[in-house]
Amino acid sequence: MSFRPCSRVACPDESAATLTFDYADAMAVLGPLAVQREPHTFDLCARHARLTAAPQGWQLVRLRTVDGPDTESGFTI
């Protein structure tokens, strides 16, 4: 897999997670990095994934990674 930078402006770090939105259910899902970049998702580095919050009134679902909950990324539930 080639280097995919974080989607946050001016962040040069490599992506570690993918954030998707389900507008019908007012839900944001943060999970492991998708195999390939998709147009309506956001690839985030570990720091930005850890700091991500859902918009007011939305639910944020954090999916576990293959590495488990004690990884350095800190974005697992």
Biopython code that builds the backbone (N, CA, C, O; Angstrom):
import numpy as np
from Bio.PDB.StructureBuilder import StructureBuilder

atoms = [
    (1, "MET", "N", (0.838, -1.168, 0.000)),
    (1, "MET", "CA", (0.000, 0.000, 0.000)),
    (1, "MET", "C", (0.885, 1.235, 0.000)),
    (1, "MET", "O", (1.876, 1.283, 0.730)),
    (2, "SER", "N", (0.548, 2.226, -0.801)),
    (2, "SER", "CA", (1.359, 3.438, -0.872)),
    (2, "SER", "C", (0.980, 4.401, 0.259)),
    (2, "SER", "O", (-0.067, 4.257, 0.891)),
    (3, "PHE", "N", (1.838, 5.369, 0.495)),
    (3, "PHE", "CA", (1.628, 6.358, 1.541)),
    (3, "PHE", "C", (0.357, 7.158, 1.271)),
    (3, "PHE", "O", (0.171, 7.697, 0.180)),
    (4, "ARG", "N", (-0.511, 7.230, 2.274)),
    (4, "ARG", "CA", (-1.722, 8.054, 2.184)),
    (4, "ARG", "C", (-1.695, 9.049, 3.329)),
    (4, "ARG", "O", (-1.788, 8.662, 4.494)),
    (5, "PRO", "N", (-1.566, 10.336, 3.005)),
    (5, "PRO", "CA", (-1.485, 11.336, 4.071)),
    (5, "PRO", "C", (-2.842, 11.544, 4.747)),
    (5, "PRO", "O", (-3.891, 11.228, 4.186)),
    (6, "CYS", "N", (-2.790, 12.071, 5.935)),
    (6, "CYS", "CA", (-3.986, 12.420, 6.696)),
    (6, "CYS", "C", (-4.804, 13.435, 5.899)),
    (6, "CYS", "O", (-4.239, 14.284, 5.210)),
    (7, "SER", "N", (-6.124, 13.351, 5.990)),
    (7, "SER", "CA", (-7.016, 14.263, 5.273)),
    (7, "SER", "C", (-7.096, 15.648, 5.903)),
    (7, "SER", "O", (-7.592, 16.581, 5.272)),
    (8, "ARG", "N", (-6.619, 15.799, 7.130)),
    (8, "ARG", "CA", (-6.666, 17.107, 7.785)),
    (8, "ARG", "C", (-5.665, 18.042, 7.115)),
    (8, "ARG", "O", (-4.549, 17.643, 6.781)),
    (9, "VAL", "N", (-6.077, 19.279, 6.927)),
    (9, "VAL", "CA", (-5.268, 20.278, 6.238)),
    (9, "VAL", "C", (-3.927, 20.455, 6.943)),
    (9, "VAL", "O", (-3.872, 20.604, 8.164)),
    (10, "ALA", "N", (-2.867, 20.438, 6.175)),
    (10, "ALA", "CA", (-1.492, 20.671, 6.622)),
    (10, "ALA", "C", (-0.944, 19.576, 7.535)),
    (10, "ALA", "O", (0.080, 19.791, 8.184)),
    (11, "CYS", "N", (-1.578, 18.430, 7.607)),
    (11, "CYS", "CA", (-1.050, 17.330, 8.407)),
    (11, "CYS", "C", (-0.279, 16.389, 7.480)),
    (11, "CYS", "O", (-0.872, 15.795, 6.578)),
    (12, "PRO", "N", (1.024, 16.245, 7.687)),
    (12, "PRO", "CA", (1.838, 15.407, 6.810)),
    (12, "PRO", "C", (1.903, 13.937, 7.233)),
    (12, "PRO", "O", (2.543, 13.126, 6.563)),
    (13, "ASP", "N", (1.238, 13.592, 8.349)),
    (13, "ASP", "CA", (1.351, 12.237, 8.889)),
    (13, "ASP", "C", (0.583, 11.216, 8.039)),
    (13, "ASP", "O", (-0.357, 11.553, 7.319)),
    (14, "GLU", "N", (1.017, 9.973, 8.150)),
    (14, "GLU", "CA", (0.386, 8.883, 7.407)),
    (14, "GLU", "C", (-0.950, 8.497, 8.040)),
    (14, "GLU", "O", (-1.092, 8.503, 9.263)),
    (15, "SER", "N", (-1.912, 8.165, 7.208)),
    (15, "SER", "CA", (-3.242, 7.777, 7.671)),
    (15, "SER", "C", (-3.202, 6.462, 8.429)),
    (15, "SER", "O", (-2.441, 5.556, 8.090)),
    (16, "ALA", "N", (-4.041, 6.369, 9.472)),
    (16, "ALA", "CA", (-4.136, 5.154, 10.281)),
    (16, "ALA", "C", (-5.579, 4.690, 10.424)),
    (16, "ALA", "O", (-5.820, 3.565, 10.863)),
    (17, "ALA", "N", (-6.546, 5.536, 10.062)),
    (17, "ALA", "CA", (-7.961, 5.216, 10.244)),
    (17, "ALA", "C", (-8.781, 5.893, 9.152)),
    (17, "ALA", "O", (-8.326, 6.845, 8.518)),
    (18, "THR", "N", (-9.990, 5.390, 8.943)),
    (18, "THR", "CA", (-10.899, 5.984, 7.970)),
    (18, "THR", "C", (-12.186, 6.393, 8.679)),
    (18, "THR", "O", (-12.763, 5.617, 9.440)),
    (19, "LEU", "N", (-12.627, 7.616, 8.420)),
    (19, "LEU", "CA", (-13.849, 8.158, 8.995)),
    (19, "LEU", "C", (-14.904, 8.251, 7.903)),
    (19, "LEU", "O", (-14.663, 8.812, 6.834)),
    (20, "THR", "N", (-16.083, 7.688, 8.189)),
    (20, "THR", "CA", (-17.202, 7.767, 7.248)),
    (20, "THR", "C", (-18.413, 8.320, 7.987)),
    (20, "THR", "O", (-18.497, 8.239, 9.212)),
    (21, "PHE", "N", (-19.343, 8.878, 7.232)),
    (21, "PHE", "CA", (-20.552, 9.448, 7.813)),
    (21, "PHE", "C", (-21.786, 8.772, 7.222)),
    (21, "PHE", "O", (-21.858, 8.529, 6.018)),
    (22, "ASP", "N", (-22.759, 8.470, 8.093)),
    (22, "ASP", "CA", (-24.067, 7.969, 7.680)),
    (22, "ASP", "C", (-25.062, 9.067, 8.037)),
    (22, "ASP", "O", (-25.531, 9.154, 9.171)),
    (23, "TYR", "N", (-25.374, 9.900, 7.053)),
    (23, "TYR", "CA", (-26.198, 11.072, 7.298)),
    (23, "TYR", "C", (-27.624, 10.702, 7.705)),
    (23, "TYR", "O", (-28.221, 11.405, 8.520)),
    (24, "ALA", "N", (-28.176, 9.638, 7.172)),
    (24, "ALA", "CA", (-29.538, 9.227, 7.505)),
    (24, "ALA", "C", (-29.686, 8.857, 8.972)),
    (24, "ALA", "O", (-30.734, 9.103, 9.571)),
    (25, "ASP", "N", (-28.647, 8.268, 9.558)),
    (25, "ASP", "CA", (-28.693, 7.850, 10.957)),
    (25, "ASP", "C", (-27.935, 8.800, 11.890)),
    (25, "ASP", "O", (-27.815, 8.522, 13.083)),
    (26, "ALA", "N", (-27.432, 9.900, 11.367)),
    (26, "ALA", "CA", (-26.644, 10.860, 12.152)),
    (26, "ALA", "C", (-25.537, 10.127, 12.920)),
    (26, "ALA", "O", (-25.400, 10.257, 14.136)),
    (27, "MET", "N", (-24.761, 9.358, 12.166)),
    (27, "MET", "CA", (-23.713, 8.534, 12.770)),
    (27, "MET", "C", (-22.401, 8.704, 11.998)),
    (27, "MET", "O", (-22.378, 8.716, 10.767)),
    (28, "ALA", "N", (-21.317, 8.835, 12.757)),
    (28, "ALA", "CA", (-19.972, 8.852, 12.189)),
    (28, "ALA", "C", (-19.290, 7.557, 12.621)),
    (28, "ALA", "O", (-19.402, 7.150, 13.777)),
    (29, "VAL", "N", (-18.587, 6.913, 11.697)),
    (29, "VAL", "CA", (-17.922, 5.647, 12.002)),
    (29, "VAL", "C", (-16.429, 5.815, 11.741)),
    (29, "VAL", "O", (-16.014, 6.175, 10.639)),
    (30, "LEU", "N", (-15.631, 5.547, 12.773)),
    (30, "LEU", "CA", (-14.182, 5.630, 12.682)),
    (30, "LEU", "C", (-13.627, 4.227, 12.842)),
    (30, "LEU", "O", (-13.783, 3.601, 13.890)),
    (31, "GLY", "N", (-12.982, 3.742, 11.801)),
    (31, "GLY", "CA", (-12.483, 2.377, 11.830)),
    (31, "GLY", "C", (-11.095, 2.272, 11.244)),
    (31, "GLY", "O", (-10.459, 3.283, 10.946)),
    (32, "PRO", "N", (-10.626, 1.049, 11.079)),
    (32, "PRO", "CA", (-9.304, 0.824, 10.484)),
    (32, "PRO", "C", (-9.208, 1.474, 9.099)),
    (32, "PRO", "O", (-10.221, 1.713, 8.442)),
    (33, "LEU", "N", (-8.006, 1.747, 8.682)),
    (33, "LEU", "CA", (-7.776, 2.367, 7.380)),
    (33, "LEU", "C", (-8.348, 1.499, 6.275)),
    (33, "LEU", "O", (-8.050, 0.307, 6.198)),
    (34, "ALA", "N", (-9.163, 2.091, 5.423)),
    (34, "ALA", "CA", (-9.758, 1.373, 4.297)),
    (34, "ALA", "C", (-8.668, 0.930, 3.330)),
    (34, "ALA", "O", (-7.608, 1.551, 3.249)),
    (35, "VAL", "N", (-8.932, -0.132, 2.609)),
    (35, "VAL", "CA", (-7.952, -0.679, 1.668)),
    (35, "VAL", "C", (-7.590, 0.347, 0.601)),
    (35, "VAL", "O", (-6.429, 0.457, 0.206)),
    (36, "GLN", "N", (-8.576, 1.090, 0.141)),
    (36, "GLN", "CA", (-8.293, 2.135, -0.839)),
    (36, "GLN", "C", (-9.070, 3.389, -0.484)),
    (36, "GLN", "O", (-10.096, 3.326, 0.193)),
    (37, "ARG", "N", (-8.581, 4.511, -0.940)),
    (37, "ARG", "CA", (-9.225, 5.797, -0.669)),
    (37, "ARG", "C", (-10.548, 5.876, -1.417)),
    (37, "ARG", "O", (-10.624, 5.542, -2.599)),
    (38, "GLU", "N", (-11.591, 6.321, -0.720)),
    (38, "GLU", "CA", (-12.911, 6.497, -1.307)),
    (38, "GLU", "C", (-13.241, 7.987, -1.304)),
    (38, "GLU", "O", (-12.759, 8.722, -0.442)),
    (39, "PRO", "N", (-14.061, 8.446, -2.262)),
    (39, "PRO", "CA", (-14.304, 9.880, -2.392)),
    (39, "PRO", "C", (-15.030, 10.526, -1.210)),
    (39, "PRO", "O", (-14.802, 11.707, -0.949)),
    (40, "HIS", "N", (-15.881, 9.821, -0.494)),
    (40, "HIS", "CA", (-16.670, 10.449, 0.565)),
    (40, "HIS", "C", (-16.256, 9.986, 1.958)),
    (40, "HIS", "O", (-17.074, 9.957, 2.876)),
    (41, "THR", "N", (-14.985, 9.624, 2.112)),
    (41, "THR", "CA", (-14.452, 9.234, 3.407)),
    (41, "THR", "C", (-13.242, 10.107, 3.714)),
    (41, "THR", "O", (-12.714, 10.791, 2.837)),
    (42, "PHE", "N", (-12.812, 10.073, 4.966)),
    (42, "PHE", "CA", (-11.661, 10.854, 5.391)),
    (42, "PHE", "C", (-10.654, 9.918, 6.035)),
    (42, "PHE", "O", (-10.975, 9.219, 6.995)),
    (43, "ASP", "N", (-9.440, 9.904, 5.509)),
    (43, "ASP", "CA", (-8.356, 9.113, 6.090)),
    (43, "ASP", "C", (-7.650, 10.001, 7.107)),
    (43, "ASP", "O", (-7.237, 11.115, 6.785)),
    (44, "LEU", "N", (-7.514, 9.507, 8.331)),
    (44, "LEU", "CA", (-6.932, 10.303, 9.408)),
    (44, "LEU", "C", (-5.710, 9.621, 10.004)),
    (44, "LEU", "O", (-5.648, 8.394, 10.083)),
    (45, "CYS", "N", (-4.740, 10.427, 10.422)),
    (45, "CYS", "CA", (-3.587, 9.892, 11.140)),
    (45, "CYS", "C", (-4.055, 9.474, 12.539)),
    (45, "CYS", "O", (-5.179, 9.780, 12.937)),
    (46, "ALA", "N", (-3.200, 8.783, 13.271)),
    (46, "ALA", "CA", (-3.570, 8.293, 14.597)),
    (46, "ALA", "C", (-3.946, 9.435, 15.541)),
    (46, "ALA", "O", (-4.891, 9.304, 16.319)),
    (47, "ARG", "N", (-3.230, 10.535, 15.484)),
    (47, "ARG", "CA", (-3.512, 11.665, 16.377)),
    (47, "ARG", "C", (-4.871, 12.280, 16.081)),
    (47, "ARG", "O", (-5.653, 12.520, 17.000)),
    (48, "HIS", "N", (-5.163, 12.540, 14.808)),
    (48, "HIS", "CA", (-6.450, 13.132, 14.462)),
    (48, "HIS", "C", (-7.603, 12.152, 14.678)),
    (48, "HIS", "O", (-8.710, 12.571, 15.018)),
    (49, "ALA", "N", (-7.365, 10.872, 14.489)),
    (49, "ALA", "CA", (-8.404, 9.869, 14.770)),
    (49, "ALA", "C", (-8.743, 9.873, 16.255)),
    (49, "ALA", "O", (-9.912, 9.797, 16.632)),
    (50, "ARG", "N", (-7.729, 9.962, 17.083)),
    (50, "ARG", "CA", (-7.933, 9.967, 18.530)),
    (50, "ARG", "C", (-8.698, 11.219, 18.974)),
    (50, "ARG", "O", (-9.501, 11.149, 19.904)),
    (51, "LEU", "N", (-8.462, 12.346, 18.330)),
    (51, "LEU", "CA", (-9.084, 13.612, 18.708)),
    (51, "LEU", "C", (-10.437, 13.864, 18.048)),
    (51, "LEU", "O", (-11.101, 14.848, 18.372)),
    (52, "THR", "N", (-10.853, 13.004, 17.137)),
    (52, "THR", "CA", (-12.092, 13.211, 16.399)),
    (52, "THR", "C", (-13.316, 13.084, 17.301)),
    (52, "THR", "O", (-13.396, 12.191, 18.145)),
    (53, "ALA", "N", (-14.248, 13.980, 17.107)),
    (53, "ALA", "CA", (-15.528, 13.944, 17.814)),
    (53, "ALA", "C", (-16.638, 14.076, 16.778)),
    (53, "ALA", "O", (-16.436, 14.656, 15.711)),
    (54, "ALA", "N", (-17.799, 13.540, 17.094)),
    (54, "ALA", "CA", (-18.943, 13.621, 16.188)),
    (54, "ALA", "C", (-19.594, 14.998, 16.308)),
    (54, "ALA", "O", (-19.494, 15.650, 17.348)),
    (55, "PRO", "N", (-20.257, 15.434, 15.245)),
    (55, "PRO", "CA", (-21.001, 16.697, 15.343)),
    (55, "PRO", "C", (-22.072, 16.598, 16.425)),
    (55, "PRO", "O", (-22.514, 15.502, 16.770)),
    (56, "GLN", "N", (-22.481, 17.730, 16.952)),
    (56, "GLN", "CA", (-23.495, 17.751, 18.006)),
    (56, "GLN", "C", (-24.757, 17.032, 17.536)),
    (56, "GLN", "O", (-25.254, 17.292, 16.441)),
    (57, "GLY", "N", (-25.269, 16.130, 18.365)),
    (57, "GLY", "CA", (-26.464, 15.371, 18.032)),
    (57, "GLY", "C", (-26.186, 14.084, 17.256)),
    (57, "GLY", "O", (-27.112, 13.329, 16.960)),
    (58, "TRP", "N", (-24.929, 13.830, 16.926)),
    (58, "TRP", "CA", (-24.537, 12.635, 16.193)),
    (58, "TRP", "C", (-23.894, 11.634, 17.128)),
    (58, "TRP", "O", (-23.419, 11.989, 18.207)),
    (59, "GLN", "N", (-23.883, 10.388, 16.710)),
    (59, "GLN", "CA", (-23.211, 9.322, 17.445)),
    (59, "GLN", "C", (-21.911, 8.989, 16.727)),
    (59, "GLN", "O", (-21.883, 8.903, 15.500)),
    (60, "LEU", "N", (-20.831, 8.802, 17.489)),
    (60, "LEU", "CA", (-19.547, 8.389, 16.924)),
    (60, "LEU", "C", (-19.291, 6.945, 17.328)),
    (60, "LEU", "O", (-19.245, 6.628, 18.517)),
    (61, "VAL", "N", (-19.126, 6.072, 16.343)),
    (61, "VAL", "CA", (-18.822, 4.665, 16.585)),
    (61, "VAL", "C", (-17.358, 4.453, 16.243)),
    (61, "VAL", "O", (-16.926, 4.752, 15.129)),
    (62, "ARG", "N", (-16.591, 3.936, 17.201)),
    (62, "ARG", "CA", (-15.172, 3.654, 16.996)),
    (62, "ARG", "C", (-14.992, 2.141, 16.923)),
    (62, "ARG", "O", (-15.247, 1.428, 17.894)),
    (63, "LEU", "N", (-14.556, 1.664, 15.778)),
    (63, "LEU", "CA", (-14.355, 0.234, 15.583)),
    (63, "LEU", "C", (-12.948, -0.163, 15.978)),
    (63, "LEU", "O", (-12.007, 0.609, 15.792)),
    (64, "ARG", "N", (-12.797, -1.349, 16.516)),
    (64, "ARG", "CA", (-11.477, -1.854, 16.908)),
    (64, "ARG", "C", (-10.623, -2.133, 15.676)),
    (64, "ARG", "O", (-11.134, -2.436, 14.599)),
    (65, "THR", "N", (-9.324, -2.023, 15.860)),
    (65, "THR", "CA", (-8.392, -2.364, 14.794)),
    (65, "THR", "C", (-7.899, -3.790, 15.003)),
    (65, "THR", "O", (-8.169, -4.406, 16.035)),
    (66, "VAL", "N", (-7.190, -4.297, 14.038)),
    (66, "VAL", "CA", (-6.614, -5.637, 14.138)),
    (66, "VAL", "C", (-5.617, -5.701, 15.286)),
    (66, "VAL", "O", (-5.459, -6.750, 15.911)),
    (67, "ASP", "N", (-4.943, -4.591, 15.570)),
    (67, "ASP", "CA", (-3.931, -4.550, 16.621)),
    (67, "ASP", "C", (-4.527, -4.615, 18.027)),
    (67, "ASP", "O", (-3.803, -4.916, 18.976)),
    (68, "GLY", "N", (-5.791, -4.350, 18.186)),
    (68, "GLY", "CA", (-6.436, -4.414, 19.496)),
    (68, "GLY", "C", (-6.489, -3.061, 20.184)),
    (68, "GLY", "O", (-5.997, -2.065, 19.652)),
    (69, "PRO", "N", (-7.091, -3.028, 21.378)),
    (69, "PRO", "CA", (-7.344, -1.749, 22.053)),
    (69, "PRO", "C", (-6.125, -1.087, 22.687)),
    (69, "PRO", "O", (-6.209, 0.081, 23.067)),
    (70, "ASP", "N", (-5.019, -1.769, 22.814)),
    (70, "ASP", "CA", (-3.856, -1.173, 23.465)),
    (70, "ASP", "C", (-2.833, -0.628, 22.492)),
    (70, "ASP", "O", (-1.650, -0.544, 22.822)),
    (71, "THR", "N", (-3.264, -0.259, 21.305)),
    (71, "THR", "CA", (-2.331, 0.271, 20.317)),
    (71, "THR", "C", (-2.037, 1.731, 20.599)),
    (71, "THR", "O", (-2.758, 2.390, 21.347)),
    (72, "GLU", "N", (-0.991, 2.218, 20.003)),
    (72, "GLU", "CA", (-0.572, 3.597, 20.185)),
    (72, "GLU", "C", (-1.556, 4.578, 19.562)),
    (72, "GLU", "O", (-1.604, 5.736, 19.979)),
    (73, "SER", "N", (-2.343, 4.152, 18.576)),
    (73, "SER", "CA", (-3.237, 5.068, 17.874)),
    (73, "SER", "C", (-4.293, 5.641, 18.809)),
    (73, "SER", "O", (-4.667, 6.805, 18.666)),
    (74, "GLY", "N", (-4.782, 4.856, 19.759)),
    (74, "GLY", "CA", (-5.715, 5.358, 20.746)),
    (74, "GLY", "C", (-7.120, 5.598, 20.250)),
    (74, "GLY", "O", (-7.899, 6.239, 20.956)),
    (75, "PHE", "N", (-7.485, 5.127, 19.088)),
    (75, "PHE", "CA", (-8.826, 5.400, 18.588)),
    (75, "PHE", "C", (-9.746, 4.205, 18.655)),
    (75, "PHE", "O", (-10.814, 4.234, 18.044)),
    (76, "THR", "N", (-9.387, 3.163, 19.362)),
    (76, "THR", "CA", (-10.237, 1.987, 19.457)),
    (76, "THR", "C", (-11.147, 2.073, 20.675)),
    (76, "THR", "O", (-10.881, 2.826, 21.612)),
    (77, "ILE", "N", (-12.225, 1.291, 20.650)),
    (77, "ILE", "CA", (-13.135, 1.277, 21.800)),
    (77, "ILE", "C", (-12.782, 0.128, 22.710)),
    (77, "ILE", "O", (-13.428, -0.064, 23.740)),
]
sb = StructureBuilder()
sb.init_structure("model")
sb.init_model(0)
sb.init_chain("A")
sb.init_seg("    ")
for serial, (resi, resn, name, xyz) in enumerate(atoms, 1):
    if name == "N":
        sb.init_residue(resn, " ", resi, " ")
    sb.init_atom(name, np.array(xyz, "f"), 0.0, 1.0, " ", f" {name:<3s}", serial, name[0])
structure = sb.get_structure()
